[in-house]
Amino acid sequence: MTYELSQNYPNPFNPSTKIQFKIPEDGFVSLKIYNTIGEEIASLVNGFITTGKYSVEFNAGNLPSGLYIYRMVSQNFSSSKKMLLVR
């Protein structure tokens, strides 16, 4: 197994979407959502988790339409992807 951050589904979304990721070894993982000017909007995962495949839900019911970035950071891995909230 390797590190993997999947594209959110559905995309575009309204008001919630799922983000899946895989980690090949136990460790600290951070998965955060940012707006286009780099402000942190939400922290979905921020702690030590074990090897495996995970799915987290992001509910953007209180956010305006627009482009958002989600970023996963772990020991030797970092990846970012874009998602679109449409009202």
N, CA, C and O atoms as a CHARMM CRD file, in Angstrom:
* protein
*
  348
    1    1 MET  N      0.86000  -1.19000   0.00000 PROA 1      0.00000
    2    1 MET  CA     0.00000   0.00000   0.00000 PROA 1      0.00000
    3    1 MET  C      0.89200   1.23500   0.00000 PROA 1      0.00000
    4    1 MET  O      1.96000   1.24600   0.61200 PROA 1      0.00000
    5    2 THR  N      0.43800   2.27000  -0.69400 PROA 2      0.00000
    6    2 THR  CA     1.15300   3.54100  -0.73500 PROA 2      0.00000
    7    2 THR  C      0.22300   4.65200  -0.24200 PROA 2      0.00000
    8    2 THR  O     -0.98700   4.46200  -0.11900 PROA 2      0.00000
    9    3 TYR  N      0.81300   5.80500   0.03400 PROA 3      0.00000
   10    3 TYR  CA    -0.00900   6.97100   0.38700 PROA 3      0.00000
   11    3 TYR  C     -0.87200   7.34400  -0.80400 PROA 3      0.00000
   12    3 TYR  O     -0.42700   7.27600  -1.95000 PROA 3      0.00000
   13    4 GLU  N     -2.11000   7.73900  -0.53000 PROA 4      0.00000
   14    4 GLU  CA    -3.00000   8.15700  -1.60700 PROA 4      0.00000
   15    4 GLU  C     -4.05000   9.11300  -1.06400 PROA 4      0.00000
   16    4 GLU  O     -4.64500   8.87300  -0.01300 PROA 4      0.00000
   17    5 LEU  N     -4.26700  10.19200  -1.79100 PROA 5      0.00000
   18    5 LEU  CA    -5.35200  11.12900  -1.50000 PROA 5      0.00000
   19    5 LEU  C     -6.23100  11.16500  -2.73600 PROA 5      0.00000
   20    5 LEU  O     -5.79100  11.60800  -3.79700 PROA 5      0.00000
   21    6 SER  N     -7.46300  10.70500  -2.61100 PROA 6      0.00000
   22    6 SER  CA    -8.37800  10.62000  -3.75500 PROA 6      0.00000
   23    6 SER  C     -9.12600  11.93000  -3.97300 PROA 6      0.00000
   24    6 SER  O     -9.24200  12.76400  -3.07600 PROA 6      0.00000
   25    7 GLN  N     -9.62700  12.08000  -5.19200 PROA 7      0.00000
   26    7 GLN  CA   -10.47800  13.23500  -5.49800 PROA 7      0.00000
   27    7 GLN  C    -11.79000  13.08100  -4.72300 PROA 7      0.00000
   28    7 GLN  O    -12.33900  11.98300  -4.63100 PROA 7      0.00000
   29    8 ASN  N    -12.27700  14.17500  -4.17600 PROA 8      0.00000
   30    8 ASN  CA   -13.54500  14.12000  -3.43000 PROA 8      0.00000
   31    8 ASN  C    -14.68700  13.69000  -4.34300 PROA 8      0.00000
   32    8 ASN  O    -14.62500  13.85900  -5.56100 PROA 8      0.00000
   33    9 TYR  N    -15.72200  13.13600  -3.73600 PROA 9      0.00000
   34    9 TYR  CA   -16.88800  12.68600  -4.49900 PROA 9      0.00000
   35    9 TYR  C    -18.15600  13.02100  -3.73300 PROA 9      0.00000
   36    9 TYR  O    -18.20900  12.71100  -2.54300 PROA 9      0.00000
   37   10 PRO  N    -19.15500  13.61300  -4.30300 PROA 10     0.00000
   38   10 PRO  CA   -19.15200  14.16100  -5.67100 PROA 10     0.00000
   39   10 PRO  C    -18.37600  15.47400  -5.74200 PROA 10     0.00000
   40   10 PRO  O    -18.12100  16.12400  -4.72800 PROA 10     0.00000
   41   11 ASN  N    -18.01400  15.83900  -6.94800 PROA 11     0.00000
   42   11 ASN  CA   -17.32500  17.09700  -7.19500 PROA 11     0.00000
   43   11 ASN  C    -17.76100  17.59800  -8.56500 PROA 11     0.00000
   44   11 ASN  O    -17.43700  16.94800  -9.55900 PROA 11     0.00000
   45   12 PRO  N    -18.47300  18.71100  -8.67600 PROA 12     0.00000
   46   12 PRO  CA   -18.86100  19.65900  -7.61800 PROA 12     0.00000
   47   12 PRO  C    -19.86500  19.04400  -6.63300 PROA 12     0.00000
   48   12 PRO  O    -20.51900  18.04000  -6.91700 PROA 12     0.00000
   49   13 PHE  N    -19.95600  19.69000  -5.46700 PROA 13     0.00000
   50   13 PHE  CA   -20.82400  19.17200  -4.41500 PROA 13     0.00000
   51   13 PHE  C    -21.67800  20.26500  -3.79500 PROA 13     0.00000
   52   13 PHE  O    -21.39700  21.45500  -3.93600 PROA 13     0.00000
   53   14 ASN  N    -22.74600  19.82400  -3.09200 PROA 14     0.00000
   54   14 ASN  CA   -23.63000  20.72000  -2.35500 PROA 14     0.00000
   55   14 ASN  C    -24.53700  19.87800  -1.46500 PROA 14     0.00000
   56   14 ASN  O    -25.31500  19.09700  -2.01200 PROA 14     0.00000
   57   15 PRO  N    -24.49900  19.97200  -0.16900 PROA 15     0.00000
   58   15 PRO  CA   -23.54300  20.72100   0.64200 PROA 15     0.00000
   59   15 PRO  C    -22.43200  19.84300   1.21100 PROA 15     0.00000
   60   15 PRO  O    -21.53700  20.36100   1.87900 PROA 15     0.00000
   61   16 SER  N    -22.46100  18.49600   0.96200 PROA 16     0.00000
   62   16 SER  CA   -21.40600  17.66400   1.55500 PROA 16     0.00000
   63   16 SER  C    -20.74400  16.77000   0.51100 PROA 16     0.00000
   64   16 SER  O    -21.31300  16.47100  -0.53900 PROA 16     0.00000
   65   17 THR  N    -19.51400  16.35400   0.84000 PROA 17     0.00000
   66   17 THR  CA   -18.71800  15.51300  -0.04100 PROA 17     0.00000
   67   17 THR  C    -17.87000  14.57100   0.79600 PROA 17     0.00000
   68   17 THR  O    -17.64300  14.81900   1.98000 PROA 17     0.00000
   69   18 LYS  N    -17.40900  13.50300   0.19200 PROA 18     0.00000
   70   18 LYS  CA   -16.54300  12.54200   0.87700 PROA 18     0.00000
   71   18 LYS  C    -15.13300  12.62400   0.30000 PROA 18     0.00000
   72   18 LYS  O    -14.94000  12.78000  -0.90600 PROA 18     0.00000
   73   19 ILE  N    -14.15300  12.51300   1.20100 PROA 19     0.00000
   74   19 ILE  CA   -12.74600  12.50400   0.82000 PROA 19     0.00000
   75   19 ILE  C    -12.15100  11.20500   1.34400 PROA 19     0.00000
   76   19 ILE  O    -12.25300  10.90800   2.53500 PROA 19     0.00000
   77   20 GLN  N    -11.52900  10.43000   0.45900 PROA 20     0.00000
   78   20 GLN  CA   -10.90900   9.17300   0.85400 PROA 20     0.00000
   79   20 GLN  C     -9.39700   9.29200   0.75900 PROA 20     0.00000
   80   20 GLN  O     -8.86200   9.98400  -0.10700 PROA 20     0.00000
   81   21 PHE  N     -8.71400   8.59200   1.67800 PROA 21     0.00000
   82   21 PHE  CA    -7.25700   8.55600   1.63300 PROA 21     0.00000
   83   21 PHE  C     -6.76200   7.24200   2.20800 PROA 21     0.00000
   84   21 PHE  O     -7.46300   6.56900   2.96300 PROA 21     0.00000
   85   22 LYS  N     -5.52300   6.88600   1.83100 PROA 22     0.00000
   86   22 LYS  CA    -4.87500   5.66500   2.32600 PROA 22     0.00000
   87   22 LYS  C     -3.53300   6.03200   2.91800 PROA 22     0.00000
   88   22 LYS  O     -2.82600   6.90100   2.40800 PROA 22     0.00000
   89   23 ILE  N     -3.18700   5.35000   4.01300 PROA 23     0.00000
   90   23 ILE  CA    -1.84700   5.51500   4.57000 PROA 23     0.00000
   91   23 ILE  C     -1.23500   4.11700   4.77400 PROA 23     0.00000
   92   23 ILE  O     -1.90500   3.22200   5.28900 PROA 23     0.00000
   93   24 PRO  N      0.04100   3.92500   4.37100 PROA 24     0.00000
   94   24 PRO  CA     0.66700   2.61000   4.44200 PROA 24     0.00000
   95   24 PRO  C      1.32300   2.29100   5.78100 PROA 24     0.00000
   96   24 PRO  O      1.76500   1.16300   6.00200 PROA 24     0.00000
   97   25 GLU  N      1.39100   3.28000   6.67800 PROA 25     0.00000
   98   25 GLU  CA     2.01800   3.05100   7.98300 PROA 25     0.00000
   99   25 GLU  C      1.36200   3.94700   9.02900 PROA 25     0.00000
  100   25 GLU  O      0.85400   5.02600   8.72300 PROA 25     0.00000
  101   26 ASP  N      1.38800   3.46800  10.26900 PROA 26     0.00000
  102   26 ASP  CA     0.83900   4.25900  11.36200 PROA 26     0.00000
  103   26 ASP  C      1.56900   5.59600  11.43800 PROA 26     0.00000
  104   26 ASP  O      2.77300   5.66700  11.19000 PROA 26     0.00000
  105   27 GLY  N      0.84300   6.64400  11.77700 PROA 27     0.00000
  106   27 GLY  CA     1.50900   7.92900  11.92200 PROA 27     0.00000
  107   27 GLY  C      0.53800   9.07900  12.05700 PROA 27     0.00000
  108   27 GLY  O     -0.68100   8.90900  12.03700 PROA 27     0.00000
  109   28 PHE  N      1.12200  10.25800  12.19600 PROA 28     0.00000
  110   28 PHE  CA     0.34200  11.48600  12.31500 PROA 28     0.00000
  111   28 PHE  C     -0.15800  11.88000  10.93300 PROA 28     0.00000
  112   28 PHE  O      0.60800  11.88700   9.97000 PROA 28     0.00000
  113   29 VAL  N     -1.44300  12.20900  10.83500 PROA 29     0.00000
  114   29 VAL  CA    -2.03500  12.64500   9.57000 PROA 29     0.00000
  115   29 VAL  C     -2.84600  13.91300   9.81500 PROA 29     0.00000
  116   29 VAL  O     -3.58000  14.03400  10.79600 PROA 29     0.00000
  117   30 SER  N     -2.68700  14.84400   8.89300 PROA 30     0.00000
  118   30 SER  CA    -3.46200  16.08000   8.92400 PROA 30     0.00000
  119   30 SER  C     -4.19900  16.19500   7.59500 PROA 30     0.00000
  120   30 SER  O     -3.59400  16.07100   6.53000 PROA 30     0.00000
  121   31 LEU  N     -5.50700  16.43400   7.66100 PROA 31     0.00000
  122   31 LEU  CA    -6.31100  16.66500   6.45500 PROA 31     0.00000
  123   31 LEU  C     -7.12400  17.92400   6.71500 PROA 31     0.00000
  124   31 LEU  O     -8.02800  17.93700   7.55100 PROA 31     0.00000
  125   32 LYS  N     -6.78800  18.98200   5.98200 PROA 32     0.00000
  126   32 LYS  CA    -7.42000  20.27900   6.22200 PROA 32     0.00000
  127   32 LYS  C     -7.98400  20.86500   4.94000 PROA 32     0.00000
  128   32 LYS  O     -7.53000  20.55600   3.83800 PROA 32     0.00000
  129   33 ILE  N     -8.98800  21.72000   5.11300 PROA 33     0.00000
  130   33 ILE  CA    -9.63600  22.40700   4.00400 PROA 33     0.00000
  131   33 ILE  C     -9.23700  23.88300   4.06400 PROA 33     0.00000
  132   33 ILE  O     -9.21700  24.49200   5.13300 PROA 33     0.00000
  133   34 TYR  N     -8.91900  24.44900   2.88500 PROA 34     0.00000
  134   34 TYR  CA    -8.50800  25.85100   2.79200 PROA 34     0.00000
  135   34 TYR  C     -9.33000  26.56300   1.71800 PROA 34     0.00000
  136   34 TYR  O     -9.79300  25.94000   0.76300 PROA 34     0.00000
  137   35 ASN  N     -9.50600  27.87300   1.88400 PROA 35     0.00000
  138   35 ASN  CA   -10.11200  28.65300   0.80800 PROA 35     0.00000
  139   35 ASN  C     -8.99900  29.07500  -0.15800 PROA 35     0.00000
  140   35 ASN  O     -7.83400  28.74100   0.05800 PROA 35     0.00000
  141   36 THR  N     -9.34800  29.79600  -1.20800 PROA 36     0.00000
  142   36 THR  CA    -8.35700  30.12100  -2.24200 PROA 36     0.00000
  143   36 THR  C     -7.31900  31.15700  -1.80900 PROA 36     0.00000
  144   36 THR  O     -6.32400  31.35500  -2.50600 PROA 36     0.00000
  145   37 ILE  N     -7.53300  31.81500  -0.68100 PROA 37     0.00000
  146   37 ILE  CA    -6.49900  32.74300  -0.19700 PROA 37     0.00000
  147   37 ILE  C     -5.67100  32.12400   0.93800 PROA 37     0.00000
  148   37 ILE  O     -4.89300  32.81000   1.60100 PROA 37     0.00000
  149   38 GLY  N     -5.85400  30.81400   1.14700 PROA 38     0.00000
  150   38 GLY  CA    -5.00400  30.09400   2.08400 PROA 38     0.00000
  151   38 GLY  C     -5.48100  30.03900   3.52300 PROA 38     0.00000
  152   38 GLY  O     -4.76500  29.53500   4.38800 PROA 38     0.00000
  153   39 GLU  N     -6.66700  30.54300   3.79500 PROA 39     0.00000
  154   39 GLU  CA    -7.19400  30.48400   5.15900 PROA 39     0.00000
  155   39 GLU  C     -7.73100  29.08400   5.44300 PROA 39     0.00000
  156   39 GLU  O     -8.43200  28.50100   4.61600 PROA 39     0.00000
  157   40 GLU  N     -7.40000  28.55000   6.61200 PROA 40     0.00000
  158   40 GLU  CA    -7.91200  27.23500   6.99300 PROA 40     0.00000
  159   40 GLU  C     -9.40200  27.34000   7.31200 PROA 40     0.00000
  160   40 GLU  O     -9.82000  28.16500   8.12500 PROA 40     0.00000
  161   41 ILE  N    -10.19200  26.49100   6.65700 PROA 41     0.00000
  162   41 ILE  CA   -11.63600  26.48900   6.82800 PROA 41     0.00000
  163   41 ILE  C    -12.06900  25.39200   7.80600 PROA 41     0.00000
  164   41 ILE  O    -12.96900  25.59400   8.62100 PROA 41     0.00000
  165   42 ALA  N    -11.41300  24.22500   7.71200 PROA 42     0.00000
  166   42 ALA  CA   -11.78100  23.09000   8.56300 PROA 42     0.00000
  167   42 ALA  C    -10.60100  22.13300   8.70300 PROA 42     0.00000
  168   42 ALA  O     -9.75500  22.02900   7.81600 PROA 42     0.00000
  169   43 SER  N    -10.56700  21.44700   9.82600 PROA 43     0.00000
  170   43 SER  CA    -9.59000  20.38100  10.05700 PROA 43     0.00000
  171   43 SER  C    -10.38000  19.08900  10.21400 PROA 43     0.00000
  172   43 SER  O    -11.07600  18.89900  11.21200 PROA 43     0.00000
  173   44 LEU  N    -10.27300  18.19600   9.22500 PROA 44     0.00000
  174   44 LEU  CA   -11.05400  16.95900   9.22900 PROA 44     0.00000
  175   44 LEU  C    -10.33700  15.83300   9.96300 PROA 44     0.00000
  176   44 LEU  O    -10.97500  15.00700  10.61600 PROA 44     0.00000
  177   45 VAL  N     -9.01300  15.79800   9.85700 PROA 45     0.00000
  178   45 VAL  CA    -8.18800  14.80500  10.55200 PROA 45     0.00000
  179   45 VAL  C     -6.96800  15.55200  11.06500 PROA 45     0.00000
  180   45 VAL  O     -6.36000  16.33800  10.33700 PROA 45     0.00000
  181   46 ASN  N     -6.61500  15.30700  12.31000 PROA 46     0.00000
  182   46 ASN  CA    -5.42700  15.94500  12.87800 PROA 46     0.00000
  183   46 ASN  C     -4.95000  15.11800  14.06100 PROA 46     0.00000
  184   46 ASN  O     -5.17000  15.48100  15.21700 PROA 46     0.00000
  185   47 GLY  N     -4.28500  13.98600  13.75900 PROA 47     0.00000
  186   47 GLY  CA    -3.82800  13.14200  14.84400 PROA 47     0.00000
  187   47 GLY  C     -3.21100  11.85500  14.34300 PROA 47     0.00000
  188   47 GLY  O     -3.04000  11.65400  13.14100 PROA 47     0.00000
  189   48 PHE  N     -2.88200  10.99700  15.27100 PROA 48     0.00000
  190   48 PHE  CA    -2.24100   9.72000  14.97600 PROA 48     0.00000
  191   48 PHE  C     -3.30900   8.71500  14.54400 PROA 48     0.00000
  192   48 PHE  O     -4.29300   8.50600  15.25400 PROA 48     0.00000
  193   49 ILE  N     -3.11400   8.09700  13.38300 PROA 49     0.00000
  194   49 ILE  CA    -4.02900   7.04900  12.93200 PROA 49     0.00000
  195   49 ILE  C     -3.22500   5.85000  12.42800 PROA 49     0.00000
  196   49 ILE  O     -2.04300   5.96500  12.10500 PROA 49     0.00000
  197   50 THR  N     -3.88400   4.71800  12.37100 PROA 50     0.00000
  198   50 THR  CA    -3.21500   3.48400  11.97400 PROA 50     0.00000
  199   50 THR  C     -3.32600   3.24900  10.46700 PROA 50     0.00000
  200   50 THR  O     -4.15700   3.85200   9.78700 PROA 50     0.00000
  201   51 THR  N     -2.48400   2.37400   9.97300 PROA 51     0.00000
  202   51 THR  CA    -2.46600   1.99100   8.56100 PROA 51     0.00000
  203   51 THR  C     -3.86900   1.64000   8.08900 PROA 51     0.00000
  204   51 THR  O     -4.62300   0.98200   8.80500 PROA 51     0.00000
  205   52 GLY  N     -4.22100   2.08100   6.87800 PROA 52     0.00000
  206   52 GLY  CA    -5.51900   1.70300   6.34000 PROA 52     0.00000
  207   52 GLY  C     -6.07700   2.70500   5.36200 PROA 52     0.00000
  208   52 GLY  O     -5.42200   3.67400   4.97500 PROA 52     0.00000
  209   53 LYS  N     -7.32400   2.43900   4.96900 PROA 53     0.00000
  210   53 LYS  CA    -8.06700   3.30300   4.05300 PROA 53     0.00000
  211   53 LYS  C     -9.15700   4.00200   4.85100 PROA 53     0.00000
  212   53 LYS  O     -9.85400   3.36600   5.64200 PROA 53     0.00000
  213   54 TYR  N     -9.30600   5.29600   4.65100 PROA 54     0.00000
  214   54 TYR  CA   -10.24900   6.09400   5.41700 PROA 54     0.00000
  215   54 TYR  C    -11.12400   6.93500   4.50000 PROA 54     0.00000
  216   54 TYR  O    -10.73200   7.27900   3.38500 PROA 54     0.00000
  217   55 SER  N    -12.30700   7.25600   4.98600 PROA 55     0.00000
  218   55 SER  CA   -13.22200   8.13400   4.27700 PROA 55     0.00000
  219   55 SER  C    -13.78300   9.12100   5.29600 PROA 55     0.00000
  220   55 SER  O    -14.30000   8.72100   6.33900 PROA 55     0.00000
  221   56 VAL  N    -13.68000  10.40500   4.98900 PROA 56     0.00000
  222   56 VAL  CA   -14.22800  11.42900   5.87600 PROA 56     0.00000
  223   56 VAL  C    -15.20300  12.29300   5.08600 PROA 56     0.00000
  224   56 VAL  O    -15.04800  12.49200   3.88100 PROA 56     0.00000
  225   57 GLU  N    -16.20100  12.79500   5.78200 PROA 57     0.00000
  226   57 GLU  CA   -17.19600  13.64000   5.14000 PROA 57     0.00000
  227   57 GLU  C    -16.94700  15.08800   5.51200 PROA 57     0.00000
  228   57 GLU  O    -16.65100  15.40800   6.66300 PROA 57     0.00000
  229   58 PHE  N    -17.07000  15.95800   4.51900 PROA 58     0.00000
  230   58 PHE  CA   -16.94600  17.39200   4.72600 PROA 58     0.00000
  231   58 PHE  C    -18.27700  18.03800   4.39600 PROA 58     0.00000
  232   58 PHE  O    -18.76500  17.93400   3.27000 PROA 58     0.00000
  233   59 ASN  N    -18.86900  18.71100   5.38800 PROA 59     0.00000
  234   59 ASN  CA   -20.13700  19.40100   5.18800 PROA 59     0.00000
  235   59 ASN  C    -19.86100  20.89500   5.10400 PROA 59     0.00000
  236   59 ASN  O    -19.35200  21.49800   6.04800 PROA 59     0.00000
  237   60 ALA  N    -20.20300  21.48500   3.95900 PROA 60     0.00000
  238   60 ALA  CA   -19.94000  22.89700   3.71700 PROA 60     0.00000
  239   60 ALA  C    -21.22900  23.70300   3.73700 PROA 60     0.00000
  240   60 ALA  O    -21.35200  24.70400   3.03000 PROA 60     0.00000
  241   61 GLY  N    -22.18600  23.27100   4.54300 PROA 61     0.00000
  242   61 GLY  CA   -23.48700  23.92400   4.59800 PROA 61     0.00000
  243   61 GLY  C    -23.44600  25.40200   4.94600 PROA 61     0.00000
  244   61 GLY  O    -24.36100  26.14800   4.59500 PROA 61     0.00000
  245   62 ASN  N    -22.38800  25.83500   5.63700 PROA 62     0.00000
  246   62 ASN  CA   -22.30800  27.23600   6.06400 PROA 62     0.00000
  247   62 ASN  C    -21.30900  28.05000   5.24200 PROA 62     0.00000
  248   62 ASN  O    -20.97900  29.17700   5.61200 PROA 62     0.00000
  249   63 LEU  N    -20.82400  27.49100   4.13100 PROA 63     0.00000
  250   63 LEU  CA   -19.81900  28.17700   3.32500 PROA 63     0.00000
  251   63 LEU  C    -20.40400  28.67500   2.00300 PROA 63     0.00000
  252   63 LEU  O    -21.37000  28.10200   1.49900 PROA 63     0.00000
  253   64 PRO  N    -19.82700  29.73300   1.44100 PROA 64     0.00000
  254   64 PRO  CA   -20.29300  30.21700   0.13800 PROA 64     0.00000
  255   64 PRO  C    -19.78100  29.33000  -1.00000 PROA 64     0.00000
  256   64 PRO  O    -18.80100  28.60200  -0.84000 PROA 64     0.00000
  257   65 SER  N    -20.44800  29.39900  -2.13700 PROA 65     0.00000
  258   65 SER  CA   -19.99200  28.68900  -3.33500 PROA 65     0.00000
  259   65 SER  C    -18.57200  29.11100  -3.66500 PROA 65     0.00000
  260   65 SER  O    -18.16300  30.24200  -3.40100 PROA 65     0.00000
  261   66 GLY  N    -17.83000  28.18000  -4.24900 PROA 66     0.00000
  262   66 GLY  CA   -16.48100  28.54000  -4.67300 PROA 66     0.00000
  263   66 GLY  C    -15.54600  27.36300  -4.68800 PROA 66     0.00000
  264   66 GLY  O    -15.93600  26.22400  -4.43000 PROA 66     0.00000
  265   67 LEU  N    -14.29700  27.66200  -4.99900 PROA 67     0.00000
  266   67 LEU  CA   -13.23800  26.67000  -5.07100 PROA 67     0.00000
  267   67 LEU  C    -12.58100  26.53700  -3.69900 PROA 67     0.00000
  268   67 LEU  O    -12.29000  27.53800  -3.04400 PROA 67     0.00000
  269   68 TYR  N    -12.35100  25.31000  -3.27100 PROA 68     0.00000
  270   68 TYR  CA   -11.67400  25.02700  -2.01200 PROA 68     0.00000
  271   68 TYR  C    -10.56400  24.01100  -2.27500 PROA 68     0.00000
  272   68 TYR  O    -10.63600  23.22000  -3.21500 PROA 68     0.00000
  273   69 ILE  N     -9.54700  24.04800  -1.43400 PROA 69     0.00000
  274   69 ILE  CA    -8.41600  23.14200  -1.54900 PROA 69     0.00000
  275   69 ILE  C     -8.38800  22.25300  -0.31100 PROA 69     0.00000
  276   69 ILE  O     -8.56200  22.73600   0.80800 PROA 69     0.00000
  277   70 TYR  N     -8.17100  20.96900  -0.50700 PROA 70     0.00000
  278   70 TYR  CA    -7.93600  20.10800   0.65800 PROA 70     0.00000
  279   70 TYR  C     -6.54000  19.53800   0.56900 PROA 70     0.00000
  280   70 TYR  O     -6.06400  19.18400  -0.51000 PROA 70     0.00000
  281   71 ARG  N     -5.88500  19.45100   1.72400 PROA 71     0.00000
  282   71 ARG  CA    -4.47100  19.06000   1.78400 PROA 71     0.00000
  283   71 ARG  C     -4.26400  18.02000   2.87100 PROA 71     0.00000
  284   71 ARG  O     -4.68000  18.19700   4.01600 PROA 71     0.00000
  285   72 MET  N     -3.61000  16.92900   2.48400 PROA 72     0.00000
  286   72 MET  CA    -3.24500  15.88300   3.43500 PROA 72     0.00000
  287   72 MET  C     -1.73600  15.90200   3.61800 PROA 72     0.00000
  288   72 MET  O     -0.98100  15.94700   2.64700 PROA 72     0.00000
  289   73 VAL  N     -1.30500  15.86800   4.87300 PROA 73     0.00000
  290   73 VAL  CA     0.11800  15.82800   5.19900 PROA 73     0.00000
  291   73 VAL  C      0.34200  14.69200   6.18400 PROA 73     0.00000
  292   73 VAL  O     -0.37300  14.56100   7.17800 PROA 73     0.00000
  293   74 SER  N      1.35000  13.87100   5.89100 PROA 74     0.00000
  294   74 SER  CA     1.74900  12.80700   6.80100 PROA 74     0.00000
  295   74 SER  C      3.26800  12.77900   6.83200 PROA 74     0.00000
  296   74 SER  O      3.91700  13.67900   6.30000 PROA 74     0.00000
  297   75 GLN  N      3.83700  11.75800   7.44700 PROA 75     0.00000
  298   75 GLN  CA     5.28200  11.70000   7.67700 PROA 75     0.00000
  299   75 GLN  C      6.11100  12.03300   6.44000 PROA 75     0.00000
  300   75 GLN  O      6.88800  12.98800   6.46400 PROA 75     0.00000
  301   76 ASN  N      5.96500  11.27600   5.37500 PROA 76     0.00000
  302   76 ASN  CA     6.77400  11.47600   4.17200 PROA 76     0.00000
  303   76 ASN  C      5.90200  11.74100   2.95100 PROA 76     0.00000
  304   76 ASN  O      6.27000  11.38600   1.83100 PROA 76     0.00000
  305   77 PHE  N      4.74700  12.36600   3.16900 PROA 77     0.00000
  306   77 PHE  CA     3.79300  12.53700   2.08600 PROA 77     0.00000
  307   77 PHE  C      3.01700  13.83200   2.27100 PROA 77     0.00000
  308   77 PHE  O      2.68900  14.23500   3.38600 PROA 77     0.00000
  309   78 SER  N      2.73700  14.46700   1.14200 PROA 78     0.00000
  310   78 SER  CA     1.89000  15.65600   1.15600 PROA 78     0.00000
  311   78 SER  C      1.21400  15.74600  -0.20900 PROA 78     0.00000
  312   78 SER  O      1.85800  15.56300  -1.24200 PROA 78     0.00000
  313   79 SER  N     -0.08500  16.03000  -0.20800 PROA 79     0.00000
  314   79 SER  CA    -0.82700  16.14000  -1.45800 PROA 79     0.00000
  315   79 SER  C     -2.00000  17.10000  -1.26300 PROA 79     0.00000
  316   79 SER  O     -2.60000  17.17000  -0.18900 PROA 79     0.00000
  317   80 SER  N     -2.31000  17.83700  -2.33000 PROA 80     0.00000
  318   80 SER  CA    -3.43600  18.77500  -2.31400 PROA 80     0.00000
  319   80 SER  C     -4.30400  18.54800  -3.53700 PROA 80     0.00000
  320   80 SER  O     -3.81200  18.16800  -4.59900 PROA 80     0.00000
  321   81 LYS  N     -5.59700  18.78400  -3.37900 PROA 81     0.00000
  322   81 LYS  CA    -6.53700  18.66800  -4.49500 PROA 81     0.00000
  323   81 LYS  C     -7.56900  19.78900  -4.37500 PROA 81     0.00000
  324   81 LYS  O     -7.77300  20.36500  -3.30600 PROA 81     0.00000
  325   82 LYS  N     -8.21400  20.07900  -5.51300 PROA 82     0.00000
  326   82 LYS  CA    -9.23600  21.12700  -5.55800 PROA 82     0.00000
  327   82 LYS  C    -10.62100  20.50000  -5.53600 PROA 82     0.00000
  328   82 LYS  O    -10.81700  19.38300  -6.01500 PROA 82     0.00000
  329   83 MET  N    -11.58400  21.23500  -4.97200 PROA 83     0.00000
  330   83 MET  CA   -12.98400  20.81900  -5.00900 PROA 83     0.00000
  331   83 MET  C    -13.84500  22.05900  -5.17800 PROA 83     0.00000
  332   83 MET  O    -13.45000  23.16500  -4.81000 PROA 83     0.00000
  333   84 LEU  N    -15.02500  21.85500  -5.74000 PROA 84     0.00000
  334   84 LEU  CA   -15.89000  22.98600  -6.08200 PROA 84     0.00000
  335   84 LEU  C    -17.25100  22.84800  -5.37700 PROA 84     0.00000
  336   84 LEU  O    -17.97100  21.86800  -5.57100 PROA 84     0.00000
  337   85 LEU  N    -17.57500  23.83800  -4.57100 PROA 85     0.00000
  338   85 LEU  CA   -18.86900  23.91000  -3.90100 PROA 85     0.00000
  339   85 LEU  C    -19.80300  24.77600  -4.75300 PROA 85     0.00000
  340   85 LEU  O    -19.49300  25.93400  -5.03400 PROA 85     0.00000
  341   86 VAL  N    -20.93000  24.22300  -5.15700 PROA 86     0.00000
  342   86 VAL  CA   -21.88900  24.94000  -6.00100 PROA 86     0.00000
  343   86 VAL  C    -23.24300  24.99200  -5.29000 PROA 86     0.00000
  344   86 VAL  O    -23.78000  23.95600  -4.89600 PROA 86     0.00000
  345   87 ARG  N    -23.77200  26.15100  -5.13400 PROA 87     0.00000
  346   87 ARG  CA   -25.08200  26.31800  -4.48000 PROA 87     0.00000
  347   87 ARG  C    -26.16200  26.49000  -5.51600 PROA 87     0.00000
  348   87 ARG  O    -27.33200  26.64500  -5.16800 PROA 87     0.00000
